[in-house]
Amino acid sequence: MFFLNDVPFTFDDLPVGYFYDREIIEEADNNKEYSVEDIYKGSNYLIMEQCHPCFDDIEILNPENLPEEIQSFYNGEEDLLR
């Protein structure tokens, strides 16, 4: 799941093997469940507000919290995620 200020906007499918991993199942059970409709609404809201990370440059207030795989998209001079 991907969130922007607690608004869900997209997700990645998990490989089949993850559905049998007890630690992942426990983690999922301990967190809020989101429907496809929740993600659709969140994504549409961010698009309407022109702040959807897939379509708009986003100002990052805490870049040190970005996952390593995302940091290559971060422009530290302008504080934008592209």
C-alpha positions in Angstrom: 0.0 0.0 0.0 1.1 3.5 -0.7 -0.2 6.5 1.2 0.2 10.3 1.0 -0.8 11.9 4.4 -2.7 8.8 5.3 -4.6 8.8 2.0 -4.3 5.4 0.2 -3.7 5.8 -3.5 -2.2 2.6 -5.0 -0.8 -0.8 -4.1 1.6 -3.4 -5.4 0.4 -7.0 -5.9 2.2 -9.5 -3.7 3.8 -12.6 -5.2 1.8 -15.8 -4.4 4.4 -17.0 -1.9 3.7 -14.1 0.4 0.2 -15.3 1.1 1.7 -18.2 3.1 4.3 -16.2 5.1 3.0 -16.2 8.7 4.8 -12.9 9.6 3.2 -11.1 6.7 -0.2 -12.5 7.5 0.1 -11.4 11.1 1.2 -7.9 10.1 -1.8 -7.7 7.7 -4.2 -8.9 10.4 -2.9 -6.2 12.8 -3.5 -3.3 10.3 -6.5 -1.6 8.8 -8.1 -3.3 5.8 -8.7 -1.2 2.7 -11.0 -2.0 -0.2 -10.4 -1.2 -3.8 -13.0 1.5 -3.5 -11.0 3.1 -0.7 -7.9 3.3 -2.9 -10.0 4.5 -5.9 -11.5 7.3 -3.8 -8.1 8.3 -2.3 -6.5 8.3 -5.7 -9.2 10.4 -7.3 -9.0 12.8 -4.4 -5.3 13.3 -4.9 -5.8 13.8 -8.6 -8.4 16.4 -8.1 -6.1 18.2 -5.6 -3.2 18.0 -8.1 -1.0 16.2 -5.6 -1.0 12.6 -6.8 2.5 11.3 -6.7 2.1 9.4 -10.0 1.1 12.5 -11.8 2.3 15.6 -9.9 5.6 16.8 -8.3 5.3 16.4 -4.6 7.1 18.5 -1.9 8.8 16.2 0.6 9.0 17.4 4.2 10.9 14.4 5.6 13.1 12.9 2.8 15.1 10.9 5.3 12.0 8.6 5.7 11.8 7.7 2.0 12.5 4.1 1.1 15.9 3.6 -0.6 14.2 2.6 -3.9 12.3 5.9 -4.0 15.3 8.2 -3.1 16.6 8.2 -6.7 13.5 10.1 -7.7 14.0 12.7 -5.0 15.6 16.1 -6.0 17.1 17.4 -2.9 17.7 20.9 -4.2 14.0 21.6 -4.9 12.6 19.2 -2.2 10.4 17.5 -4.8 9.7 13.9 -5.6 9.5 13.4 -9.3 
